[in-house]
Amino acid sequence: MPTALEHIRVIDFGQYIAGPLLGMLLADQGAEVVRVEPPGGPVWDALANGT
């Protein structure tokens, strides 16, 4: 079954809570999300950052 954002690609440069959470919500709706982290990893450890 097709999803709402099936053919959409998103580049996620977000940090803290809002950016990674939005990327996760977009992926849940079918978007392809490419996460780009700063050198050394996320500045803040949170579940939304995947850590």
C-alpha positions as CSV (number, residue, x, y, z in Angstrom):
1,M,0.0,0.0,0.0
2,P,1.5,3.4,-1.0
3,T,2.3,5.9,1.7
4,A,1.8,9.7,1.7
5,L,5.5,10.5,1.3
6,E,6.7,7.4,-0.6
7,H,8.7,9.2,-3.3
8,I,10.1,12.1,-1.1
9,R,13.7,12.3,0.0
10,V,14.8,14.3,3.0
11,I,18.2,15.3,4.3
12,D,18.2,15.6,8.1
13,F,20.9,17.9,9.6
14,G,18.8,18.4,12.8
15,Q,20.2,18.2,16.3
16,Y,18.6,18.1,19.8
17,I,15.0,16.9,19.7
18,A,13.1,18.7,16.9
19,G,15.2,17.8,13.9
20,P,15.7,14.0,14.5
21,L,12.1,13.7,15.7
22,L,10.8,15.3,12.5
23,G,13.0,13.0,10.4
24,M,11.6,10.0,12.3
25,L,8.0,11.2,11.7
26,L,8.6,11.7,8.0
27,A,10.2,8.3,7.7
28,D,7.1,6.8,9.4
29,Q,5.0,8.3,6.6
30,G,7.2,6.7,3.9
31,A,9.9,9.4,3.2
32,E,13.5,8.3,2.6
33,V,15.4,10.2,5.3
34,V,19.2,10.6,5.1
35,R,20.7,11.6,8.4
36,V,23.9,13.7,8.4
37,E,25.7,14.0,11.7
38,P,28.4,16.4,12.7
39,P,32.0,15.0,13.0
40,G,32.2,13.3,16.4
41,G,28.5,12.4,16.5
42,P,25.5,14.1,18.0
43,V,26.1,17.0,20.4
44,W,23.3,15.8,22.7
45,D,22.5,12.1,23.4
46,A,18.7,11.4,23.0
47,L,16.6,8.5,21.9
48,A,15.5,10.6,18.8
49,N,19.2,10.8,17.8
50,G,19.4,7.0,17.7
51,T,21.8,6.7,20.6
